Amino acid sequence: MKQRVLVTGASRGIGKEIAITFAKNGYDVAINCLSNEHLLLEVKKEIESYGVSCIASTWDVGNFFECKQAISQILSVWDSIDVLINNAGISHIGLLQDMSEMEWNRILSVNLSSAFYCSKLCIPSMVKKNSGKIITISSVWGVSGASCEVAYSATKSGIHGFTKALAKELAPSNIQVNAIACGAIDTEMNQFLSKEEKESLMEEIPAGRFGTPLEVAHLTLQLAQNNHYVTGQIIQLDGGWI
C-alpha cells in the first residue's frame, strides 16, 4: 500500500528536498508553508511529475486551529498520515536582552509548539494502523547552544526532549520518533553570512564544508523506511562539527 507523508515548511530548502525525495521513492506527499504559495505550487508540480499525488496548502504551523483544520482536510482525502516530518522553523539572531516577548513567543510556537500540534493531530491515525514515523528536523544548537541564538537553541533543545519522551510513549504502538540535529546546511537560512564568514565556519567543520539539503533528505528517508527499532534518537548530521 502506498505510504503518505506530511512535510511542513516545504516551499524551499530542506523541506522542499525532503518532499521531493519522498516523492521519488513513491510516497504521496502533503506539503505546507506559511505564505509562499507560488513556491509551494512549484514544488507540488515537481512532486506530481514522479507519478504520486500531492496536497499543497498554506497554513501556520504555530497556530493550533490552523493545524487542526489543515490536517483534518488532509485526512479527509487520505485515511492516514504514515510519516510526519516536522521541518518548519524560523531563526532569530541577536542578544536575548534585545528580544521582544512577541519574538520569543513566535519562535516557540513555530519551532516547538508546532511539533506538538502536528504530532497530536497525526498520532491517532498512526495508532489505528499500529505503525508510523515522526521525524523532526532540529539543530546542533539544541545540543550545545549558540550565543545570540538563545531562543532558537531553546526550541531545539525542547524538540530533543519532546522526541525522546514521545518515542517512549509511542513505542508500544510501533510508532518511531526521531530527530535530526543538523549542523551548517547550505540553505537560505545561512545566506546572511558573508563569504568570509562562511569560509571561516567551514574551517571549524572537520568535513571542511556545509552539508546539503539532499543529505538531510536522504537521512530522513532512511529513518522513515524500516528501522523499526530506531526510536528516541537525536542523530547529528554535522560533518563532525559539534
NORUR-V202012 format. One line per field, one symbol per residue. ss: DSSP state (h for helix, s for strand, l for the rest). phi: phi as a letter, one per 40 degrees, with the letter a starting at -180 (. if undefined). A space follows every 10 residues. Layout:
ss->???
phi->???
This chain:
ss->lllsssslll llhhhhhhhh hhhhlllsss ssslllhhhh hhhhhhhhll lllsssssll lllhhhhhhh hhhhhhhlll llssssllll lllllhhhll hhhhhhhhhh hhhhhhhhhh hhhhhhhhhl lssssssssl hhhhlllllh hhhhhhhhhh hhhhhhhhhh hhhlssssss ssllsllhhh llllhhhhhh hhhhllllll slhhhhhhhh hhhhllllll lllsssslll ll
phi->.ccbbbbcgb cafcccccdc cccccgccbb baacaccccc cccdccdccc gbcabbabac ccbccccccc cccccccbca bcbbbcbdab babicdcccc cccccccccc cbcdccdccd ccddcccccf aibbbbcbac cccbgbdgbc cdcccccccc cdcccccccc dccfbbbabb ccccbcbccb ccccdccccc cccccdcgac cbdccccccc ccccbgfcbc agbbccbagg cb
